Amino acid sequence: MKVRAVILAGGGGSRLWPLSRSNSPKQFLEIFGHESLFQRTLKRTLQLFSAQDIFVITSFEYRFRTFNQIDFVKGLSRKQKSLLKKNILFEPAPRSTLGAVLFMLKNLEVKCQGKEVFVVFPSDHTISPLASFRLSVKKGIKLAREKKIVVLGVRPSGAMSDYGYILPQSQSSREGIFAIKTFVEKPSVAKARALIKEGALWNCGIFCFRKDVFENELEKVNPLFFKIYQKDKSVFNREFSSLPVQSLDYGLMEKTSLGWGVRLEGKWSDLGTWESFFSFFSRHRRGKYKTQILSFLNAHNCEVWADKLVVAAGVKDLLVVDSTDALLLLKKGKSSYVKEIVRYLGEKKYPEVDNNIKVWRPWGYYMLLQKGEGYKVKEIFLYPHKCLSLQRHKYRSEHWNIVEGTAKIILGRKTIILRKNRSIFVKKGQKHKLCNPSSCRLRIIEVQIGNYLEEDDIERFDSY
């Protein structure tokens, strides 16, 4: 019986605003040096599945990030990367986890015989140790083959309303395997406390099921979704955007009688709230997490995520999150406010709710550093072996300074190689192309001078 893995990578990550935005969500942020949660999920999943049996579901908006991050997962062969990129599915619209799973099943129908087992993984969680993870997934697969719909759970570290809860029918479960008595998605804190006293686990968001069993159960408990799902693939894809936004938890697990659980032993976090985010990084001391004693003057229980010095004085129970263009000050225990903040900013049309100053492209990104009357300064980053298009500008000249890596520059009929601490001038109207010929990253500072400096002043002569 074939087993396939599905990685859900289309979420917007709004609960970690302003670090995570809809144009650059949590799963793609390189918060572990040069590694993201999505890349870690790929590496973890490849310990159980071959690349040809791993499918990634994401938004078309994230196609550049998805392809590039697969390319730069360390330790993968060229063949593995090619297979992973071939297995990417772009859902027409974000419809939460139930919609994403149905989109995957419908678009893989021609490859499926009906009794395949699917294991669904979020792309933005941390799990350790990996040995426990592998063992739990294997238990889930075994149960799924026995016509159960399985979810992995972990012991809660506290009563929180941000998680789903799985209550076993019996506390004397064998080898961490149990029938589910109650599945409750995001209860109140009081209800969560009561569930924990009864032995409930947090829902880890990892599901195992047989395709035919899942479809039969969906028809029973969620006829609205099944009605659209059973249509022809082209019709389904066309009508997909009309589906309600509904999670797999609400749409199936709370209603099914086939629910079983597997207890995941070890440490798990979805980094889904600022409290859980800081809790994880305070233990691991990674990334930009800073807690220098000298930074806090008569301040208690305060935590900071920033790449600059932050001084807090006379305050307590404060979370500080600094990004390039927005600053969040949040009282501990009030992470639920972030969702309301994002909704408010969206209603008021603040661009910072969706976008930050870093704009992603297939070749890397550019970031606006400074602008004024007649000039603009950008940081331009190119992944290894990537190029911008051959182009010219009618209204501006450009001066490029290499600050990291090696650049191959086509300027008119000349080809020039420049390394760190070298610069070049591109005249107005001159054809030019920037490439990164090496296996290292390339970073340049670009200074634009002219009377019109918008992005549409580009005449392209090839694609990137």
N, C-alpha and C positions, 0 to 999 in steps of 0.2 A: 504493500500500500504506500503510494508516493506521499512524501511529506514536504511541504513548501513553507518558507518563511515570508512574512510580509512586514515591512517596516513602514510605519505611518510617519511621514515627514512633512505634512502640509499645514501643521498648526501655526498660528500667528504669535503665540507666546506672550500675549498681552499682560499676563499677570506679573511679568518681570519687567514691565516698562519702568524706566526709560532705557535700560540696557537692551531689552528686546523690543523690536518694532515689527510691524507687519512686513516691511521690506527687508528686514534682517532679523528673523526670529531666533529664539533661544537655541534651537537644535543646531544652527549653523554658526553660532558664535564660537570663536576660538578661545575659549576661556581656560583651556589647559595648555598654555604655551601656544603652539601652532596646531592644536588638535581640538576638534569640536565634539559635542555630545553625539551628533550624527555619525561622525567617523568612529567614535568609540563603540557605538551600537553596531556598526558594520563589522568591526573587528570581533566583537563579542558573538555576533550571529554566525560569523564564518567559522567559529569553533564547533558549530553544530551542523551547519548546512554548507553545501557547495555553492559557489557563486551563481551557477545556473538555476538554482532553486530558491534564490532570494529575490524578492520583488520589492521595489520602493514605490510608495504612492506619495506624491507631492503635488504642489501647485505649479502650473506652467510659469508663474512669476518667479519661482525658485529654481528654474532649470539650470541657470548658470552656476549657482552655488552648489547644486546637487552634483552636476558633472565634474566641476573642479575639485570638490571635496573627495569624491571617489578617486579621482586621479592622484590625489596626494595622501591617500591612506598608506602609511608606511608598511612595508612587508608584503604587499600584494603584487602578484605577477601582472603583466600586461593583459594576459588572457582573462584573469579574474576581473580586472577593471572593465574590460570590454563587455564581459557577460553581465556585470552589474548595471552598466549604463544601458545596455540593451533591454534590461528588465525594469526600467523606470516607467511608471504610468502617471500621466498628468490628469488629475480629476478636474472636470469643468468648473467646479465651484466648491468652496469649503462647506461641507455638510456634516462635520464632526465624524466621529469614529464609525458609527453605523453606516453612514453614507459611503465613507471611504472603503470599508470592507465590501459592501455590495458592489461598488464600482470595480473593485479588484476581481471579485468572483465573476461578474458579468463579462469583463473584458478578457478573462482567462478561460472562458467556457470551452473554446476550441482546443485548449491544451489539457482539459480536465475530463476525467471519466466519471466523476460523481462522488467517489469514495475517498478522494485525496484528503489528507489531514493538512490543515493550515494552522500555523502558529503566528499570531499577530503580536508585534513588538512596537511600543512607542519608540521614538527616535531620540528622546531627550531625557532619559533616566540614567542614574548611576547605580551600579550593582557590583557588589563584591562579597565574598570571594567568587571567582568565576567557576570554581569547581561545584559550589552549591547551586549556582545558576544553571549549569549544564544538567545536573542531577534532577532539579525540579522540572525543567523543561521536558526531559525524557519521561518523567512520571506523567506529566500532562499529556504528552503525545500518546502514551499507553492508554490512558483513560479515554482520550478522544477516539481512539480506535474502537473502544467499547461503547461508542455512541453516547458519550457524555460531552457536554459543553463545559470547558474547564477554564478557570481563572486562577492565576497565582496570587497568593496573599502573603503579607508579611506582618509580624507583630508590631502594633502601633507603639510609637514613642510618646503619644499623648492624644488627648481628645481634640480633634480638629474637624471643622466643618468642610474642609477643602477636599476630603478624600471620600471614596466609596468604602463601605464596610461589608465584610463577608462573615456571616455568623454560621458556624458549623452546626450540623444537627446534633453531633455528639463531640464531647471534648476528648474522648478516647479514640481519636482518629489513628489509623495504622499508617506508620511511615509518613506522617504529614499529609495524608490523603483523606478527604472527607466529603460527604454530601452536604450541599448548602441548604441551610434552613431558611435563611433570610439574606437578601442582597439589598443593601440600602445605599443609594448614591447621595453623597453630600448631605448628611443629616445635620440637625442643629447640634451645637456643642453638648447640650444636655443629653440629647439622644445618643450622641457618640459615646459619652461617658457610660451610659447604660449598656450600650452594645459591647464596649470593651470589658466591662464587668462580667458579661456573659461569655467572653472568650472570642470576640470578633477580631478579625484581621483587617488590615488595610488592603484594598484592592490595588494590585501593582499594575494593572492595565495590560497584562500579558494573557492572551487568550489562546486556547487550543480547541479545535473542533473539526469534525468531518464535514465536508462540503454538503453532502446530501442531508445530513442531520440538521445542520444549520438552516438550510433552506426550508425543510419541513417544519422546523420549530418557528421560523419567522412567519410562515403562513398561518400558524396557529395563533401566535401572540401579537403579531404586528401586521394585520392584513393590509393596512394602508401602504406600507413600504413594499410588501410582497406584490401588491397589485402592479406597481411600477416596475419592480425588479423582474417579474416574469415576462415582460415585453421583450421584443427583439432588441438586440444590442444597439443598433443604430437609433431606435426609438428611445430606449432607456437612456443612452448618453445625451440625446437631445432634451429629454425631460428631466434629467438629473437635477438641474438647478431648481426645479419646483419641489424637490423633496424638503421636508422640514429639517431643521438642524437638530439632530438627535444623536446622543452617544450610544455606543453599544451597551453601556451599562443600563441606561433608561429603556432603550428600545427593545432589549432582549433579556438581559441577565436578571432584571428585577421581576420578570414575568415567567420565565421558563421553569419547568419542573425537572429539567435535565442538568441543572447546574451542579458542578462539583468543583472542589477547590484543592489546590496543592500549596502547602506552606513553604515559602521560600526562606531558607535559613541564611542569615547573613545581613549585610547592610544594604539598604535600598533607599533611594530618594528620587523624587521626580523634579527636584529643584523648582517646584511649582509655586512657591510663595517666597517672599523675601526672607522670612524666618528660616525656612528650610534651606534656602540658598546660603545664608550666612552660617547656619549650623554646619553645613557640609564644609565650607571653605575655612571655617575657624578650626576645624579638626585637621584639615589637610594643608593649611597655610599655602595656598596656591594662588596664581593669578595676581590680580591687583588688590587682593584683600589686605587691608592695613589695620594694624592695631597698636601702633607705636605708643608707648606709655606717655612720652613727651607731647604727643598730639592732643592729649585729653587733660584739661585743667579743671579739677573739681567736677568732672563729668563721670556718670556711673551708667554701666550697662549700655554703652553706645557702641555701634559698629559702623564701619565705613568701607565702601567699595569705591575706590578712586585711584587715579594715577597722578594725583597731586597731593601736596600736604593739606590736610584738613584738620583744623583746630576746633575742638568743641570745649566750651567752658560753661559750667553751671547748669548743665542739662542732664537728663537721665532718660533711659529707655528709648533711645533714638537710633533709627536706621538711616544712614546717609548714603545715597547712591548718586554718583556724579558721572555724567556722560558728556560727550562733546558739546551738546547743545541743550541739555536739560538737566535739572537737579531735582531729586526727590528727597524730601525729609518726611519720615514716616515714624509714627509711634509704634513701638514693638507691640505685636498682637493685633495690629490693625491692617494687615496685608490685604484683607478683603476690600479695603477702600481703593486699591489700585484699579480694580475692575471698574469702579464707579468713576475714578479719575479719567481713565482712558475713554469711557463713554462720554463724559462731559467734554473732554478735549475734542473728541470727534464731532460732537454736535456743534461746537464752536468753530470748527474747521481749522484747528491748529495743525499745521503740517507736521509738527513734531510727534504727533500721535502715531503716524504711519512711517515717517521717513526720518533718517538722520542725515548728517552731512556726507556720509560715505555712500557712493552710488556704485552698485555692483554691475559688472559687465562680464562677458565670457572670458576675457583675458585677465581680469582682476578687478580693480576698483579705482575710482578717483575721489578725492576728498577736498572740498573747498576749505582753505586755511584762512584766507584774507581777501577782501575785495574793497575797492575804492574807486574814485573817479578815474576812469581810463586804465585801470589795471585789475588783475585778478591773480591770486596765487593758489596753486593746487598741489597736492601730493598725488602722484600717480604710481600705482603698484601693479606690476605684471607678474603673473605666475610663470614658472619656468617653461620655456619653449612656446610662449604665447606672443602674439603680435597685435598691434592696433592696425586699422586699415590704412592704406595709402591715401593721403588726403591733403587738402590745402585749405587755407582760410583767406577770405577776401578782405576782412576788416581788421585783422590782428596779426602781430608777430608773436613769437614765443621764444623763451630762453629756458633751456633744460639744464639742470644741474643733477649729476648722478650722485646719490647719497648712499646707495647700497646696490651691489651686484655689478653686472656688465650689460651694457646696452649696445645693440646693433642698430644703427640709424641709417636709413636711406634718405639722402638729401639731394634732390635733383637727380643727377646721374651718378652721384658718389655713394659709396657704402663706407661707413665709418664705425669703428669699434671704440667705445668710451667706457672707462672704468670709474670707480669711485673717485670723487673729488675732481672730476673733469666736467666741462660744460660745453654747450653748443648753442648757436643762435639760428633760429628758423625765421627767415624773412616772410613778410606778408606776401601771400600768393605763391609761395614756394612749395612744391610737392615734397612730402616727407612721410616717413613711416618709422615707427618705433617697435623694436622687437627685443625679446629676452632670449638670447641664444643659449643660455647656460641652464644648468640644473638647479641653480640657486635663485632666490627671489630678486627682483629688480625694483628699486624704488627711486623715483626722481622727483625733484621739485620743479614745477613749471611756473614761470612767470609770464602772463599774457599782458600785452600792451596794445591798446587800440581804442577806437571810438565805439565799437560794438563787440561785446564779449559773451554773447549767449551761445548755447550749445548748437543752435541751428546754423551757425556760420561754419559749416563743414561741407566741403565737396569731396565725396568719396570716389575712389577709382578702383577699389576692390573691397571685399568684406573681411571682417576679422575672424 
